[in-house]
Amino acid sequence: MNERDRPNSDDDPRRDSSNSIPQPKIGEFEIERVIGRGGMGVVYLARQPSLDRLVALKVLPYGHAIDPITRQRFQLEARVAAGLEHPNIVPVFAVGSEA
C-alpha cells in the first residue's frame, strides 16, 4: 500500500485505537489496497483465499458501523444490490459483520 491508499482512522473498523497500524485482514479477506471511498464506506481490493479470487470489499467506517440505523441502511443497500444483474454492477456475494 502506498500512503494515499492507507486507510485513515475512520476507514478501518478493526483498528485498535491504541495502535496506529491498520489490520491487514478483515475476516478471511486479505486487504490489498483502498480502491474507493464514499458516503457509506470504504471499498478495498481484497483477496479471498478460500476461493482464490480478488474481490471488492465494502466496509463501513468505524463511526458508522456502531450506529444501528446506518448498519441497517448498509444491509438494505447490499440486499438491493444483490438483486441487480448488470455487466456494470459488481455482484454482491455476502453481507455480514465482524466484532
C-alpha positions in Angstrom: 0.0 0.0 0.0 1.2 3.5 -0.7 0.5 6.3 1.7 -2.5 7.5 -0.4 -4.2 4.1 -0.2 -3.7 3.6 3.5 -6.9 3.7 5.5 -7.4 6.6 7.8 -8.8 6.2 11.3 -12.4 6.3 10.1 -11.7 3.7 7.3 -10.7 0.8 9.4 -13.4 -0.8 11.7 -10.9 -3.3 13.0 -8.4 -0.8 14.2 -7.4 -0.7 17.8 -7.4 2.9 18.9 -4.1 2.3 20.8 -2.4 1.1 17.6 -2.0 3.3 14.5 -1.2 0.4 12.2 -4.3 -0.9 10.4 -5.2 -4.6 10.3 -4.1 -6.3 7.1 -7.2 -8.7 7.2 -10.9 -8.4 7.7 -12.3 -11.8 8.4 -10.8 -14.1 5.8 -10.2 -11.3 3.4 -6.6 -10.1 2.9 -6.6 -6.3 2.2 -4.6 -5.3 -0.8 -5.4 -1.5 -1.0 -8.2 1.1 -0.9 -9.9 1.4 -4.3 -12.7 3.9 -3.3 -14.3 5.9 -0.6 -17.9 7.2 -0.4 -20.6 8.3 2.0 -21.4 4.7 3.1 -18.0 3.3 3.4 -14.6 2.4 2.1 -14.0 -0.1 -0.7 -10.9 -2.3 -0.6 -9.4 -4.6 -3.1 -9.0 -7.8 -1.2 -8.1 -11.4 -1.8 -10.4 -14.2 -0.7 -8.0 -17.1 -0.2 -10.7 -19.7 0.2 -11.9 -19.2 -3.4 -8.6 -17.9 -4.7 -10.0 -14.7 -6.1 -9.8 -10.9 -5.8 -12.9 -9.1 -4.5 -14.1 -5.6 -3.8 -14.9 -5.4 -0.1 -17.0 -2.5 1.1 -16.7 -1.7 4.8 -18.4 0.9 6.9 -16.1 3.3 8.7 -16.0 2.6 12.5 -18.0 5.6 13.4 -20.8 4.5 11.1 -20.5 0.8 12.0 -21.5 1.4 15.6 -24.7 3.2 14.6 -27.6 0.6 14.2 -29.5 2.8 11.7 -26.5 3.2 9.5 -25.9 -0.6 9.7 -29.5 -1.3 8.6 -29.1 1.1 5.7 -25.9 -0.6 4.7 -27.5 -4.1 4.8 -30.5 -2.8 2.8 -28.1 -1.4 0.2 -26.4 -4.8 0.0 -29.8 -6.6 -0.4 -30.9 -4.3 -3.1 -27.6 -4.5 -5.0 -27.7 -8.3 -4.7 -31.0 -8.3 -6.6 -29.4 -6.4 -9.5 -27.8 -8.0 -12.5 -26.0 -5.8 -15.0 -22.5 -6.0 -16.6 -21.5 -2.6 -15.0 -22.6 -3.6 -11.4 -20.5 -5.8 -9.3 -22.4 -8.8 -7.8 -22.9 -9.0 -4.1 -21.9 -12.4 -2.6 -22.3 -11.8 1.1 -23.1 -9.2 3.8 -22.1 -9.5 7.4 -20.4 -8.1 10.4 -17.4 -8.8 12.5 -16.8 -7.9 16.1 
